[in-house]
């Protein structure tokens, strides 16, 4: 059996690129996919809690697991190694397209898998470190980080379209606490709203 595994980290990403790569690869190598496994989940999530875990459980000797790149299996060295170890112990093969890996149950494959996993882990840590250093530099230069704070608007509050009612109740000397209860909002929300409309 030949299985294709596709994983994206968020809804904003698309599976179409990975699917196209796998379909194209299979066409060029006269392979037929017997099962497609697609999921939208972080690669840091334990593989046993993903669809990938169920796939690994049913792999048999001679099966092929194809993915666009080995990082689709997991996001850290130990997870990738664990997944590859399961596949190799079952005498199943792992083929990746972008990396051009053909991992089977031989010493060379195990060494390759370890070397790739190690280099991928090192690269992720370097990228993370470079990002942290860049943010620290910007902070030291006085650049404000994060999303800029915008001015609060009436639309941001539950009291939208109730300006006239609130003003009339205040004019009638109703307490802010009673107004908040009547409009089913907190006193703090009412206070912010009054500041905007005043």
Secondary structure, 3 states (H helix, E strand, C coil): CEEEEEEECCCCCCCHHHHHHHHHHHHHCCCCCCEEEEEECCCCCCHHHCHHHHHHHHCCCCCEEEECCHHHCCCCHHHHHHHHHHHHHCCCEEEECCCCCEECCCHHHHHHHHHHHHHHHHHHHHHHHHHHHHHHHHHHCCCCCCCCCCCCCHHHCCCCCCHHHHHHHHHCCCCHHHHHHHHCCCHHHHHHHHHHHC
